[in-house]
Amino acid sequence: IEDEFSNLPIFDQYKNRILKSMNYYQKYVQEPSYDKLLPDPLTAPYYQPKYTLVLEMKDVLVHPDWTYQTGWRFKKRPGVDQFLEQLGRTFEIVVYTADHGMTVFPVLDALDPNGFIMYRLVRDATHFVDGHHVKSLDRLNRDLSKVIVIDWNTQATKFHPENAFNIPRWSGNDDDTTLFDLVAFLKSICRHFTIFHIF
């Protein structure tokens, strides 16, 4: 099969094809799978929420726990049901995580049976930079002045720190009130601000 290297000497053909394949797989691992991670915003007469809320799943919404008796299981953070229900009517909610889809999708199916989470982005939607999976907000296909990211990991949001609202990593404690507090805070943003005015 002829390609762009067919006119080169045999050794150079093999070398260039190997390099091209290596570059392809390196790009496949390091860059998001798609140029647009979310579909275009809805237009009238359909309703498109004004703000997009991007949430990490692990240690923000749920906490992974492992024991010999149960194996791996995920514990819901206190207030997560009310958080999704109240903000799902106001925000376009997106879960964006570096975990694999085979882990994320079953957990979110159980966590959000009413479908308040509109989109799910997993590891293949992240940039891999310096050993960290970084969330690529530029490819969200949304106005970044109206995107808020809730995460505990500053490395995951380092491309857009102005959009990130970093909260403490949840370790599974039952007395946590963070999500209850966030509901009031995020609702006030919707009523009074644009993102770059507050961060």
QUIWO-V255644 format. One record per backbone hydrogen bond with DSSP energy under -1.0 kcal/mol. NH is the residue of the N-H (numbers start at 1). CO is the residue of the C=O. If there is no record, write none. Layout:
NH	CO
NH	CO
This chain:
6	3
8	5
13	9
14	10
15	11
16	12
17	13
18	14
19	15
20	16
21	17
22	18
23	19
24	20
25	21
26	22
27	23
28	24
29	25
30	26
31	27
33	124
37	139
46	43
52	146
53	92
54	148
55	94
56	150
59	62
60	57
61	57
62	57
63	75
65	73
67	71
71	67
73	65
75	63
77	61
80	77
83	79
84	80
85	81
86	82
87	83
88	84
90	87
91	87
92	51
94	53
95	119
96	55
97	121
103	100
104	100
105	101
107	103
108	104
109	105
110	106
111	107
112	108
115	112
118	93
119	93
121	95
123	99
125	122
126	123
127	134
128	30
129	132
132	129
134	127
135	156
137	135
139	136
140	137
146	143
147	144
148	52
149	163
150	54
151	165
160	157
163	160
165	149
167	151
170	59
181	177
182	178
183	179
185	181
186	182
187	183
188	184
189	185
190	186
191	187
192	188
193	189
195	145
197	194
198	195
199	195
